[in-house]
Amino acid sequence: MIEKLKEIIANQLTVEISEIKEESSFKEDFGADSLDLFELVMALEEEFDVEIPSEDLNSIGTVEDVINYLKNKGVE
């Protein structure tokens, strides 16, 4: 799951996979704005077949936040 997640982040935010660390912040490290994050969430929902409600977006600021969120939703 983590490798696929990194692939999606790299594609959506136009960053190198090697730059993506668990502690990386989408806004500070990758310069993502709200539209970038919305598109990233849509790609994650499609890939991992989960629904991420907009009210949950505030709790997702780093790659690690996404990993934990997906694990809590039952994604392996």
All heavy atoms as a GROMACS GRO file, in nm:
protein
  604
    1MET      N    1   0.082  -0.119   0.000
    1MET     CA    2   0.000   0.000   0.000
    1MET      C    3   0.087   0.126   0.000
    1MET      O    4   0.056   0.221  -0.072
    1MET     CB    5  -0.091  -0.002   0.123
    1MET     CG    6  -0.183   0.116   0.133
    1MET     SD    7  -0.143   0.242   0.256
    1MET     CE    8  -0.185   0.167   0.408
    2ILE      N    9   0.195   0.126   0.074
    2ILE     CA   10   0.278   0.245   0.085
    2ILE      C   11   0.344   0.280  -0.048
    2ILE      O   12   0.349   0.397  -0.087
    2ILE     CB   13   0.382   0.230   0.198
    2ILE    CG1   14   0.309   0.226   0.333
    2ILE    CG2   15   0.484   0.343   0.196
    2ILE    CD1   16   0.394   0.196   0.453
    3GLU      N   17   0.390   0.180  -0.120
    3GLU     CA   18   0.454   0.207  -0.250
    3GLU      C   19   0.352   0.264  -0.348
    3GLU      O   20   0.382   0.357  -0.422
    3GLU     CB   21   0.518   0.080  -0.307
    3GLU     CG   22   0.643   0.036  -0.232
    3GLU     CD   23   0.744   0.150  -0.212
    3GLU    OE1   24   0.778   0.218  -0.310
    3GLU    OE2   25   0.786   0.171  -0.098
    4LYS      N   26   0.231   0.209  -0.350
    4LYS     CA   27   0.126   0.260  -0.438
    4LYS      C   28   0.088   0.402  -0.398
    4LYS      O   29   0.067   0.488  -0.484
    4LYS     CB   30   0.004   0.166  -0.433
    4LYS     CG   31  -0.100   0.199  -0.535
    4LYS     CD   32  -0.046   0.177  -0.677
    4LYS     CE   33  -0.142   0.223  -0.782
    4LYS     NZ   34  -0.083   0.226  -0.915
    5LEU      N   35   0.083   0.427  -0.269
    5LEU     CA   36   0.052   0.560  -0.217
    5LEU      C   37   0.156   0.661  -0.265
    5LEU      O   38   0.122   0.769  -0.313
    5LEU     CB   39   0.045   0.556  -0.064
    5LEU     CG   40   0.024   0.689   0.006
    5LEU    CD1   41  -0.109   0.749  -0.032
    5LEU    CD2   42   0.033   0.670   0.156
    6LYS      N   43   0.282   0.625  -0.254
    6LYS     CA   44   0.390   0.715  -0.298
    6LYS      C   45   0.380   0.743  -0.448
    6LYS      O   46   0.402   0.855  -0.492
    6LYS     CB   47   0.527   0.654  -0.265
    6LYS     CG   48   0.562   0.661  -0.119
    6LYS     CD   49   0.702   0.606  -0.094
    6LYS     CE   50   0.742   0.617   0.050
    6LYS     NZ   51   0.880   0.572   0.073
    7GLU      N   52   0.344   0.641  -0.524
    7GLU     CA   53   0.327   0.656  -0.668
    7GLU      C   54   0.217   0.758  -0.699
    7GLU      O   55   0.234   0.846  -0.784
    7GLU     CB   56   0.289   0.520  -0.726
    7GLU     CG   57   0.332   0.495  -0.867
    7GLU     CD   58   0.297   0.352  -0.907
    7GLU    OE1   59   0.368   0.258  -0.862
    7GLU    OE2   60   0.200   0.335  -0.981
    8ILE      N   61   0.107   0.748  -0.629
    8ILE     CA   62  -0.006   0.839  -0.649
    8ILE      C   63   0.034   0.982  -0.610
    8ILE      O   64   0.007   1.077  -0.683
    8ILE     CB   65  -0.129   0.793  -0.568
    8ILE    CG1   66  -0.182   0.661  -0.626
    8ILE    CG2   67  -0.239   0.900  -0.568
    8ILE    CD1   68  -0.285   0.593  -0.539
    9ILE      N   69   0.100   0.995  -0.496
    9ILE     CA   70   0.144   1.128  -0.450
    9ILE      C   71   0.240   1.189  -0.553
    9ILE      O   72   0.227   1.306  -0.589
    9ILE     CB   73   0.210   1.119  -0.312
    9ILE    CG1   74   0.106   1.080  -0.205
    9ILE    CG2   75   0.277   1.252  -0.275
    9ILE    CD1   76   0.165   1.041  -0.071
   10ALA      N   77   0.334   1.110  -0.601
   10ALA     CA   78   0.431   1.159  -0.700
   10ALA      C   79   0.360   1.207  -0.826
   10ALA      O   80   0.391   1.314  -0.879
   10ALA     CB   81   0.532   1.049  -0.733
   11ASN      N   82   0.262   1.130  -0.872
   11ASN     CA   83   0.188   1.167  -0.993
   11ASN      C   84   0.101   1.291  -0.972
   11ASN      O   85   0.098   1.380  -1.056
   11ASN     CB   86   0.101   1.051  -1.041
   11ASN     CG   87   0.181   0.939  -1.102
   11ASN    OD1   88   0.292   0.959  -1.149
   11ASN    ND2   89   0.124   0.819  -1.101
   12GLN      N   90   0.031   1.295  -0.861
   12GLN     CA   91  -0.063   1.405  -0.836
   12GLN      C   92   0.008   1.537  -0.805
   12GLN      O   93  -0.038   1.643  -0.844
   12GLN     CB   94  -0.157   1.370  -0.720
   12GLN     CG   95  -0.255   1.259  -0.751
   12GLN     CD   96  -0.357   1.299  -0.855
   12GLN    OE1   97  -0.407   1.410  -0.858
   12GLN    NE2   98  -0.388   1.207  -0.945
   13LEU      N   99   0.119   1.529  -0.731
   13LEU     CA  100   0.185   1.652  -0.686
   13LEU      C  101   0.314   1.681  -0.762
   13LEU      O  102   0.386   1.774  -0.727
   13LEU     CB  103   0.213   1.643  -0.535
   13LEU     CG  104   0.089   1.620  -0.447
   13LEU    CD1  105   0.128   1.615  -0.301
   13LEU    CD2  106  -0.016   1.727  -0.471
   14THR      N  107   0.343   1.601  -0.862
   14THR     CA  108   0.462   1.618  -0.946
   14THR      C  109   0.589   1.629  -0.863
   14THR      O  110   0.662   1.728  -0.869
   14THR     CB  111   0.448   1.741  -1.039
   14THR    OG1  112   0.314   1.750  -1.088
   14THR    CG2  113   0.541   1.731  -1.158
   15VAL      N  114   0.612   1.528  -0.780
   15VAL     CA  115   0.736   1.519  -0.701
   15VAL      C  116   0.800   1.383  -0.728
   15VAL      O  117   0.732   1.290  -0.772
   15VAL     CB  118   0.712   1.537  -0.549
   15VAL    CG1  119   0.663   1.677  -0.518
   15VAL    CG2  120   0.613   1.435  -0.496
   16GLU      N  121   0.928   1.374  -0.700
   16GLU     CA  122   0.999   1.247  -0.717
   16GLU      C  123   0.960   1.152  -0.603
   16GLU      O  124   0.949   1.196  -0.487
   16GLU     CB  125   1.150   1.269  -0.715
   16GLU     CG  126   1.203   1.349  -0.832
   16GLU     CD  127   1.187   1.276  -0.963
   16GLU    OE1  128   1.205   1.153  -0.967
   16GLU    OE2  129   1.154   1.342  -1.064
   17ILE      N  130   0.944   1.025  -0.634
   17ILE     CA  131   0.910   0.926  -0.531
   17ILE      C  132   1.015   0.926  -0.421
   17ILE      O  133   0.984   0.914  -0.303
   17ILE     CB  134   0.893   0.785  -0.593
   17ILE    CG1  135   0.762   0.781  -0.673
   17ILE    CG2  136   0.894   0.676  -0.486
   17ILE    CD1  137   0.729   0.648  -0.736
   18SER      N  138   1.142   0.946  -0.459
   18SER     CA  139   1.251   0.945  -0.360
   18SER      C  140   1.239   1.060  -0.259
   18SER      O  141   1.296   1.054  -0.151
   18SER     CB  142   1.385   0.952  -0.431
   18SER     OG  143   1.395   1.070  -0.508
   19GLU      N  144   1.166   1.165  -0.293
   19GLU     CA  145   1.148   1.280  -0.202
   19GLU      C  146   1.037   1.256  -0.100
   19GLU      O  147   1.024   1.332  -0.004
   19GLU     CB  148   1.112   1.406  -0.283
   19GLU     CG  149   1.221   1.455  -0.374
   19GLU     CD  150   1.176   1.576  -0.455
   19GLU    OE1  151   1.091   1.653  -0.406
   19GLU    OE2  152   1.226   1.592  -0.568
   20ILE      N  153   0.956   1.153  -0.122
   20ILE     CA  154   0.838   1.131  -0.037
   20ILE      C  155   0.876   1.048   0.085
   20ILE      O  156   0.917   0.933   0.074
   20ILE     CB  157   0.727   1.061  -0.117
   20ILE    CG1  158   0.689   1.147  -0.237
   20ILE    CG2  159   0.606   1.034  -0.028
   20ILE    CD1  160   0.597   1.078  -0.336
   21LYS      N  161   0.864   1.111   0.201
   21LYS     CA  162   0.891   1.045   0.329
   21LYS      C  163   0.762   1.046   0.410
   21LYS      O  164   0.673   1.126   0.386
   21LYS     CB  165   1.000   1.121   0.406
   21LYS     CG  166   1.124   1.155   0.325
   21LYS     CD  167   1.224   1.043   0.330
   21LYS     CE  168   1.353   1.078   0.261
   21LYS     NZ  169   1.361   1.049   0.120
   22GLU      N  170   0.755   0.957   0.509
   22GLU     CA  171   0.633   0.952   0.591
   22GLU      C  172   0.605   1.084   0.661
   22GLU      O  173   0.490   1.122   0.680
   22GLU     CB  174   0.639   0.838   0.693
   22GLU     CG  175   0.621   0.702   0.629
   22GLU     CD  176   0.599   0.590   0.729
   22GLU    OE1  177   0.563   0.618   0.844
   22GLU    OE2  178   0.617   0.474   0.690
   23GLU      N  179   0.710   1.156   0.699
   23GLU     CA  180   0.691   1.281   0.772
   23GLU      C  181   0.670   1.402   0.679
   23GLU      O  182   0.650   1.514   0.725
   23GLU     CB  183   0.808   1.308   0.867
   23GLU     CG  184   0.943   1.326   0.800
   23GLU     CD  185   1.017   1.194   0.771
   23GLU    OE1  186   0.962   1.085   0.796
   23GLU    OE2  187   1.129   1.203   0.721
   24SER      N  188   0.673   1.378   0.547
   24SER     CA  189   0.657   1.487   0.450
   24SER      C  190   0.518   1.550   0.462
   24SER      O  191   0.418   1.481   0.469
   24SER     CB  192   0.675   1.436   0.308
   24SER     OG  193   0.805   1.388   0.286
   25SER      N  194   0.517   1.684   0.462
   25SER     CA  195   0.393   1.759   0.465
   25SER      C  196   0.354   1.795   0.322
   25SER      O  197   0.438   1.841   0.245
   25SER     CB  198   0.411   1.888   0.546
   25SER     OG  199   0.307   1.978   0.520
   26PHE      N  200   0.229   1.773   0.288
   26PHE     CA  201   0.183   1.803   0.153
   26PHE      C  202   0.198   1.951   0.119
   26PHE      O  203   0.240   1.987   0.011
   26PHE     CB  204   0.038   1.758   0.133
   26PHE     CG  205   0.021   1.610   0.145
   26PHE    CD1  206  -0.052   1.555   0.249
   26PHE    CD2  207   0.079   1.524   0.053
   26PHE    CE1  208  -0.067   1.418   0.261
   26PHE    CE2  209   0.065   1.387   0.065
   26PHE     CZ  210  -0.008   1.334   0.169
   27LYS      N  211   0.164   2.036   0.214
   27LYS     CA  212   0.169   2.181   0.188
   27LYS      C  213   0.312   2.235   0.199
   27LYS      O  214   0.360   2.302   0.109
   27LYS     CB  215   0.076   2.256   0.284
   27LYS     CG  216  -0.070   2.228   0.252
   27LYS     CD  217  -0.164   2.305   0.342
   27LYS     CE  218  -0.307   2.274   0.304
   27LYS     NZ  219  -0.404   2.336   0.394
   28GLU      N  220   0.379   2.208   0.311
   28GLU     CA  221   0.512   2.266   0.332
   28GLU      C  222   0.618   2.204   0.242
   28GLU      O  223   0.699   2.275   0.184
   28GLU     CB  224   0.555   2.253   0.479
   28GLU     CG  225   0.491   2.356   0.572
   28GLU     CD  226   0.352   2.315   0.619
   28GLU    OE1  227   0.330   2.194   0.640
   28GLU    OE2  228   0.265   2.403   0.631
   29ASP      N  229   0.620   2.071   0.232
   29ASP     CA  230   0.728   2.004   0.158
   29ASP      C  231   0.702   1.997   0.007
   29ASP      O  232   0.795   2.001  -0.072
   29ASP     CB  233   0.753   1.864   0.213
   29ASP     CG  234   0.805   1.867   0.356
   29ASP    OD1  235   0.883   1.958   0.388
   29ASP    OD2  236   0.766   1.780   0.436
   30PHE      N  237   0.575   1.983  -0.031
   30PHE     CA  238   0.544   1.964  -0.173
   30PHE      C  239   0.471   2.082  -0.235
   30PHE      O  240   0.439   2.080  -0.354
   30PHE     CB  241   0.460   1.836  -0.193
   30PHE     CG  242   0.524   1.712  -0.138
   30PHE    CD1  243   0.449   1.616  -0.074
   30PHE    CD2  244   0.661   1.690  -0.150
   30PHE    CE1  245   0.507   1.499  -0.023
   30PHE    CE2  246   0.720   1.575  -0.099
   30PHE     CZ  247   0.644   1.480  -0.035
   31GLY      N  248   0.440   2.184  -0.155
   31GLY     CA  249   0.375   2.303  -0.208
   31GLY      C  250   0.233   2.280  -0.258
   31GLY      O  251   0.185   2.353  -0.345
   32ALA      N  252   0.166   2.182  -0.203
   32ALA     CA  253   0.030   2.149  -0.248
   32ALA      C  254  -0.069   2.255  -0.197
   32ALA      O  255  -0.061   2.300  -0.083
   32ALA     CB  256  -0.010   2.012  -0.196
   33ASP      N  257  -0.162   2.292  -0.286
   33ASP     CA  258  -0.270   2.380  -0.243
   33ASP      C  259  -0.397   2.297  -0.225
   33ASP      O  260  -0.395   2.175  -0.241
   33ASP     CB  261  -0.290   2.495  -0.342
   33ASP     CG  262  -0.327   2.448  -0.482
   33ASP    OD1  263  -0.375   2.334  -0.497
   33ASP    OD2  264  -0.308   2.526  -0.577
   34SER      N  265  -0.508   2.363  -0.194
   34SER     CA  266  -0.630   2.288  -0.165
   34SER      C  267  -0.680   2.210  -0.286
   34SER      O  268  -0.732   2.098  -0.271
   34SER     CB  269  -0.739   2.381  -0.112
   34SER     OG  270  -0.763   2.486  -0.204
   35LEU      N  271  -0.661   2.263  -0.407
   35LEU     CA  272  -0.702   2.189  -0.526
   35LEU      C  273  -0.616   2.064  -0.544
   35LEU      O  274  -0.667   1.956  -0.576
   35LEU     CB  275  -0.693   2.278  -0.651
   35LEU     CG  276  -0.732   2.210  -0.782
   35LEU    CD1  277  -0.876   2.160  -0.777
   35LEU    CD2  278  -0.712   2.304  -0.899
   36ASP      N  279  -0.485   2.077  -0.522
   36ASP     CA  280  -0.396   1.961  -0.531
   36ASP      C  281  -0.439   1.853  -0.432
   36ASP      O  282  -0.443   1.734  -0.466
   36ASP     CB  283  -0.250   2.000  -0.497
   36ASP     CG  284  -0.188   2.093  -0.600
   36ASP    OD1  285  -0.220   2.078  -0.720
   36ASP    OD2  286  -0.107   2.178  -0.560
   37LEU      N  287  -0.470   1.894  -0.311
   37LEU     CA  288  -0.510   1.797  -0.209
   37LEU      C  289  -0.643   1.732  -0.244
   37LEU      O  290  -0.661   1.612  -0.223
   37LEU     CB  291  -0.516   1.864  -0.071
   37LEU     CG  292  -0.382   1.913  -0.017
   37LEU    CD1  293  -0.401   1.987   0.115
   37LEU    CD2  294  -0.285   1.797   0.001
   38PHE      N  295  -0.734   1.810  -0.300
   38PHE     CA  296  -0.864   1.754  -0.341
   38PHE      C  297  -0.843   1.648  -0.449
   38PHE      O  298  -0.901   1.539  -0.441
   38PHE     CB  299  -0.954   1.867  -0.393
   38PHE     CG  300  -1.088   1.819  -0.439
   38PHE    CD1  301  -1.186   1.782  -0.348
   38PHE    CD2  302  -1.118   1.811  -0.574
   38PHE    CE1  303  -1.310   1.737  -0.390
   38PHE    CE2  304  -1.242   1.767  -0.617
   38PHE     CZ  305  -1.338   1.730  -0.525
   39GLU      N  306  -0.759   1.678  -0.547
   39GLU     CA  307  -0.732   1.582  -0.654
   39GLU      C  308  -0.658   1.459  -0.600
   39GLU      O  309  -0.684   1.347  -0.643
   39GLU     CB  310  -0.651   1.649  -0.766
   39GLU     CG  311  -0.734   1.750  -0.842
   39GLU     CD  312  -0.654   1.828  -0.945
   39GLU    OE1  313  -0.530   1.826  -0.941
   39GLU    OE2  314  -0.719   1.892  -1.031
   40LEU      N  315  -0.569   1.480  -0.505
   40LEU     CA  316  -0.499   1.368  -0.442
   40LEU      C  317  -0.598   1.277  -0.371
   40LEU      O  318  -0.594   1.155  -0.386
   40LEU     CB  319  -0.393   1.420  -0.344
   40LEU     CG  320  -0.319   1.314  -0.263
   40LEU    CD1  321  -0.239   1.220  -0.353
   40LEU    CD2  322  -0.227   1.381  -0.161
   41VAL      N  323  -0.690   1.336  -0.296
   41VAL     CA  324  -0.791   1.258  -0.223
   41VAL      C  325  -0.878   1.179  -0.320
   41VAL      O  326  -0.906   1.062  -0.297
   41VAL     CB  327  -0.876   1.351  -0.132
   41VAL    CG1  328  -1.003   1.281  -0.086
   41VAL    CG2  329  -0.794   1.396  -0.012
   42MET      N  330  -0.915   1.242  -0.431
   42MET     CA  331  -0.996   1.171  -0.531
   42MET      C  332  -0.920   1.050  -0.586
   42MET      O  333  -0.977   0.942  -0.602
   42MET     CB  334  -1.037   1.265  -0.644
   42MET     CG  335  -1.144   1.364  -0.601
   42MET     SD  336  -1.197   1.476  -0.732
   42MET     CE  337  -1.237   1.367  -0.865
   43ALA      N  338  -0.791   1.067  -0.613
   43ALA     CA  339  -0.709   0.957  -0.664
   43ALA      C  340  -0.696   0.846  -0.560
   43ALA      O  341  -0.702   0.727  -0.593
   43ALA     CB  342  -0.571   1.008  -0.704
   44LEU      N  343  -0.681   0.884  -0.433
   44LEU     CA  344  -0.670   0.784  -0.325
   44LEU      C  345  -0.801   0.708  -0.310
   44LEU      O  346  -0.801   0.586  -0.292
   44LEU     CB  347  -0.633   0.852  -0.193
   44LEU     CG  348  -0.494   0.916  -0.186
   44LEU    CD1  349  -0.479   0.996  -0.058
   44LEU    CD2  350  -0.386   0.811  -0.197
   45GLU      N  351  -0.913   0.780  -0.316
   45GLU     CA  352  -1.044   0.715  -0.304
   45GLU      C  353  -1.063   0.612  -0.414
   45GLU      O  354  -1.110   0.501  -0.389
   45GLU     CB  355  -1.156   0.819  -0.310
   45GLU     CG  356  -1.166   0.905  -0.186
   45GLU     CD  357  -1.275   1.010  -0.196
   45GLU    OE1  358  -1.308   1.055  -0.308
   45GLU    OE2  359  -1.328   1.048  -0.090
   46GLU      N  360  -1.024   0.650  -0.535
   46GLU     CA  361  -1.040   0.560  -0.649
   46GLU      C  362  -0.948   0.438  -0.637
   46GLU      O  363  -0.991   0.325  -0.655
   46GLU     CB  364  -1.010   0.636  -0.778
   46GLU     CG  365  -1.042   0.555  -0.902
   46GLU     CD  366  -1.024   0.638  -1.029
   46GLU    OE1  367  -1.066   0.755  -1.030
   46GLU    OE2  368  -0.967   0.583  -1.123
   47GLU      N  369  -0.823   0.462  -0.603
   47GLU     CA  370  -0.725   0.352  -0.598
   47GLU      C  371  -0.754   0.255  -0.485
   47GLU      O  372  -0.745   0.134  -0.502
   47GLU     CB  373  -0.584   0.410  -0.582
   47GLU     CG  374  -0.476   0.305  -0.567
   47GLU     CD  375  -0.461   0.215  -0.689
   47GLU    OE1  376  -0.478   0.263  -0.804
   47GLU    OE2  377  -0.432   0.095  -0.670
   48PHE      N  378  -0.787   0.307  -0.367
   48PHE     CA  379  -0.802   0.221  -0.249
   48PHE      C  380  -0.947   0.192  -0.214
   48PHE      O  381  -0.976   0.129  -0.112
   48PHE     CB  382  -0.730   0.284  -0.129
   48PHE     CG  383  -0.580   0.296  -0.148
   48PHE    CD1  384  -0.520   0.418  -0.165
   48PHE    CD2  385  -0.501   0.182  -0.153
   48PHE    CE1  386  -0.383   0.429  -0.185
   48PHE    CE2  387  -0.364   0.191  -0.173
   48PHE     CZ  388  -0.305   0.315  -0.188
   49ASP      N  389  -1.041   0.238  -0.298
   49ASP     CA  390  -1.184   0.211  -0.280
   49ASP      C  391  -1.231   0.249  -0.139
   49ASP      O  392  -1.292   0.170  -0.068
   49ASP     CB  393  -1.214   0.063  -0.310
   49ASP     CG  394  -1.363   0.040  -0.330
   49ASP    OD1  395  -1.430   0.132  -0.380
   49ASP    OD2  396  -1.410  -0.069  -0.294
   50VAL      N  397  -1.198   0.372  -0.100
   50VAL     CA  398  -1.244   0.427   0.028
   50VAL      C  399  -1.308   0.562   0.002
   50VAL      O  400  -1.287   0.622  -0.102
   50VAL     CB  401  -1.128   0.446   0.130
   50VAL    CG1  402  -1.067   0.314   0.171
   50VAL    CG2  403  -1.023   0.542   0.077
   51GLU      N  404  -1.386   0.607   0.098
   51GLU     CA  405  -1.443   0.740   0.090
   51GLU      C  406  -1.378   0.825   0.197
   51GLU      O  407  -1.371   0.785   0.313
   51GLU     CB  408  -1.594   0.735   0.110
   51GLU     CG  409  -1.660   0.869   0.084
   51GLU     CD  410  -1.812   0.862   0.092
   51GLU    OE1  411  -1.869   0.759   0.052
   51GLU    OE2  412  -1.870   0.959   0.141
   52ILE      N  413  -1.327   0.941   0.156
   52ILE     CA  414  -1.263   1.033   0.251
   52ILE      C  415  -1.348   1.159   0.255
   52ILE      O  416  -1.340   1.242   0.165
   52ILE     CB  417  -1.118   1.065   0.208
   52ILE    CG1  418  -1.036   0.936   0.193
   52ILE    CG2  419  -1.052   1.159   0.310
   52ILE    CD1  420  -0.897   0.954   0.134
   53PRO      N  421  -1.432   1.172   0.358
   53PRO     CA  422  -1.520   1.289   0.368
   53PRO      C  423  -1.438   1.418   0.383
   53PRO      O  424  -1.330   1.417   0.442
   53PRO     CB  425  -1.602   1.263   0.494
   53PRO     CG  426  -1.579   1.121   0.530
   53PRO     CD  427  -1.450   1.080   0.468
   54SER      N  428  -1.490   1.527   0.330
   54SER     CA  429  -1.416   1.653   0.334
   54SER      C  430  -1.382   1.698   0.476
   54SER      O  431  -1.279   1.760   0.498
   54SER     CB  432  -1.493   1.763   0.260
   54SER     OG  433  -1.622   1.774   0.310
   55GLU      N  434  -1.465   1.661   0.573
   55GLU     CA  435  -1.434   1.701   0.711
   55GLU      C  436  -1.311   1.628   0.767
   55GLU      O  437  -1.251   1.672   0.864
   55GLU     CB  438  -1.554   1.683   0.805
   55GLU     CG  439  -1.609   1.543   0.814
   55GLU     CD  440  -1.724   1.517   0.717
   55GLU    OE1  441  -1.744   1.595   0.622
   55GLU    OE2  442  -1.794   1.416   0.737
   56ASP      N  443  -1.272   1.519   0.704
   56ASP     CA  444  -1.152   1.446   0.747
   56ASP      C  445  -1.024   1.505   0.689
   56ASP      O  446  -0.914   1.472   0.735
   56ASP     CB  447  -1.161   1.298   0.707
   56ASP     CG  448  -1.264   1.222   0.788
   56ASP    OD1  449  -1.317   1.278   0.886
   56ASP    OD2  450  -1.291   1.106   0.754
   57LEU      N  451  -1.036   1.592   0.590
   57LEU     CA  452  -0.917   1.645   0.524
   57LEU      C  453  -0.828   1.726   0.617
   57LEU      O  454  -0.706   1.728   0.601
   57LEU     CB  455  -0.956   1.730   0.403
   57LEU     CG  456  -1.025   1.656   0.290
   57LEU    CD1  457  -1.055   1.750   0.176
   57LEU    CD2  458  -0.940   1.539   0.241
   58ASN      N  459  -0.888   1.791   0.717
   58ASN     CA  460  -0.809   1.872   0.810
   58ASN      C  461  -0.712   1.787   0.891
   58ASN      O  462  -0.610   1.836   0.938
   58ASN     CB  463  -0.900   1.950   0.904
   58ASN     CG  464  -0.978   2.057   0.830
   58ASN    OD1  465  -0.935   2.106   0.727
   58ASN    ND2  466  -1.094   2.091   0.884
   59SER      N  467  -0.743   1.660   0.907
   59SER     CA  468  -0.656   1.572   0.986
   59SER      C  469  -0.549   1.505   0.900
   59SER      O  470  -0.469   1.427   0.951
   59SER     CB  471  -0.740   1.466   1.058
   59SER     OG  472  -0.802   1.381   0.962
   60ILE      N  473  -0.548   1.536   0.771
   60ILE     CA  474  -0.452   1.473   0.680
   60ILE      C  475  -0.357   1.582   0.628
   60ILE      O  476  -0.389   1.654   0.535
   60ILE     CB  477  -0.524   1.403   0.563
   60ILE    CG1  478  -0.615   1.292   0.616
   60ILE    CG2  479  -0.422   1.347   0.464
   60ILE    CD1  480  -0.700   1.226   0.509
   61GLY      N  481  -0.239   1.589   0.691
   61GLY     CA  482  -0.143   1.690   0.650
   61GLY      C  483  -0.011   1.633   0.602
   61GLY      O  484   0.065   1.700   0.533
   62THR      N  485   0.015   1.508   0.641
   62THR     CA  486   0.142   1.445   0.603
   62THR      C  487   0.115   1.309   0.538
   62THR      O  488   0.004   1.257   0.546
   62THR     CB  489   0.232   1.421   0.727
   62THR    OG1  490   0.169   1.325   0.813
   62THR    CG2  491   0.258   1.551   0.804
   63VAL      N  492   0.218   1.254   0.480
   63VAL     CA  493   0.207   1.121   0.420
   63VAL      C  494   0.170   1.020   0.528
   63VAL      O  495   0.084   0.933   0.506
   63VAL     CB  496   0.340   1.083   0.350
   63VAL    CG1  497   0.334   0.941   0.297
   63VAL    CG2  498   0.372   1.182   0.238
   64GLU      N  499   0.230   1.032   0.644
   64GLU     CA  500   0.200   0.940   0.754
   64GLU      C  501   0.053   0.948   0.795
   64GLU      O  502  -0.010   0.846   0.825
   64GLU     CB  503   0.289   0.971   0.874
   64GLU     CG  504   0.274   0.871   0.988
   64GLU     CD  505   0.372   0.894   1.100
   64GLU    OE1  506   0.415   1.009   1.121
   64GLU    OE2  507   0.408   0.795   1.166
   65ASP      N  508  -0.003   1.069   0.793
   65ASP     CA  509  -0.147   1.086   0.824
   65ASP      C  510  -0.232   1.004   0.727
   65ASP      O  511  -0.330   0.940   0.768
   65ASP     CB  512  -0.189   1.233   0.815
   65ASP     CG  513  -0.128   1.319   0.925
   65ASP    OD1  514  -0.084   1.265   1.028
   65ASP    OD2  515  -0.125   1.443   0.905
   66VAL      N  516  -0.195   1.007   0.599
   66VAL     CA  517  -0.271   0.931   0.498
   66VAL      C  518  -0.257   0.781   0.524
   66VAL      O  519  -0.356   0.707   0.518
   66VAL     CB  520  -0.224   0.965   0.354
   66VAL    CG1  521  -0.292   0.875   0.253
   66VAL    CG2  522  -0.252   1.110   0.323
   67ILE      N  523  -0.135   0.736   0.552
   67ILE     CA  524  -0.112   0.594   0.579
   67ILE      C  525  -0.198   0.548   0.696
   67ILE      O  526  -0.269   0.447   0.688
   67ILE     CB  527   0.037   0.567   0.608
   67ILE    CG1  528   0.120   0.591   0.481
   67ILE    CG2  529   0.059   0.426   0.662
   67ILE    CD1  530   0.270   0.594   0.504
   68ASN      N  531  -0.195   0.624   0.805
   68ASN     CA  532  -0.274   0.588   0.924
   68ASN      C  533  -0.424   0.593   0.894
   68ASN      O  534  -0.499   0.506   0.937
   68ASN     CB  535  -0.241   0.681   1.041
   68ASN     CG  536  -0.101   0.658   1.093
   68ASN    OD1  537  -0.045   0.548   1.081
   68ASN    ND2  538  -0.041   0.761   1.150
   69TYR      N  539  -0.466   0.693   0.819
   69TYR     CA  540  -0.608   0.706   0.783
   69TYR      C  541  -0.654   0.585   0.703
   69TYR      O  542  -0.757   0.525   0.732
   69TYR     CB  543  -0.630   0.835   0.704
   69TYR     CG  544  -0.775   0.863   0.677
   69TYR    CD1  545  -0.852   0.934   0.768
   69TYR    CD2  546  -0.836   0.817   0.560
   69TYR    CE1  547  -0.987   0.957   0.745
   69TYR    CE2  548  -0.970   0.841   0.536
   69TYR     CZ  549  -1.045   0.912   0.629
   69TYR     OH  550  -1.179   0.935   0.604
   70LEU      N  551  -0.575   0.549   0.602
   70LEU     CA  552  -0.612   0.435   0.518
   70LEU      C  553  -0.612   0.305   0.598
   70LEU      O  554  -0.700   0.220   0.580
   70LEU     CB  555  -0.517   0.424   0.396
   70LEU     CG  556  -0.532   0.536   0.292
   70LEU    CD1  557  -0.424   0.523   0.187
   70LEU    CD2  558  -0.669   0.536   0.230
   71LYS      N  559  -0.514   0.288   0.686
   71LYS     CA  560  -0.511   0.168   0.770
   71LYS      C  561  -0.635   0.160   0.858
   71LYS      O  562  -0.693   0.052   0.876
   71LYS     CB  563  -0.384   0.166   0.857
   71LYS     CG  564  -0.260   0.126   0.780
   71LYS     CD  565  -0.139   0.121   0.870
   71LYS     CE  566  -0.015   0.080   0.792
   71LYS     NZ  567   0.107   0.087   0.874
   72ASN      N  568  -0.677   0.275   0.912
   72ASN     CA  569  -0.797   0.279   0.996
   72ASN      C  570  -0.923   0.246   0.915
   72ASN      O  571  -1.021   0.202   0.971
   72ASN     CB  572  -0.812   0.416   1.063
   72ASN     CG  573  -0.711   0.437   1.174
   72ASN    OD1  574  -0.658   0.342   1.229
   72ASN    ND2  575  -0.684   0.562   1.206
   73LYS      N  576  -0.918   0.268   0.785
   73LYS     CA  577  -1.030   0.236   0.698
   73LYS      C  578  -1.022   0.091   0.647
   73LYS      O  579  -1.102   0.049   0.564
   73LYS     CB  580  -1.033   0.331   0.576
   73LYS     CG  581  -1.067   0.473   0.611
   73LYS     CD  582  -1.215   0.487   0.637
   73LYS     CE  583  -1.253   0.631   0.656
   73LYS     NZ  584  -1.396   0.649   0.677
   74GLY      N  585  -0.919   0.018   0.693
   74GLY     CA  586  -0.909  -0.123   0.656
   74GLY      C  587  -0.826  -0.151   0.532
   74GLY      O  588  -0.825  -0.263   0.481
   75VAL      N  589  -0.754  -0.050   0.482
   75VAL     CA  590  -0.669  -0.070   0.364
   75VAL      C  591  -0.537  -0.133   0.409
   75VAL      O  592  -0.476  -0.089   0.503
   75VAL     CB  593  -0.642   0.063   0.290
   75VAL    CG1  594  -0.548   0.044   0.174
   75VAL    CG2  595  -0.773   0.126   0.245
   76GLU      N  596  -0.497  -0.237   0.339
   76GLU     CA  597  -0.370  -0.304   0.372
   76GLU      C  598  -0.258  -0.254   0.286
   76GLU      O  599  -0.272  -0.237   0.169
   76GLU     CB  600  -0.385  -0.455   0.350
   76GLU     CG  601  -0.480  -0.519   0.448
   76GLU     CD  602  -0.433  -0.515   0.592
   76GLU    OE1  603  -0.311  -0.535   0.616
   76GLU    OE2  604  -0.514  -0.489   0.681
   0.00000   0.00000   0.00000
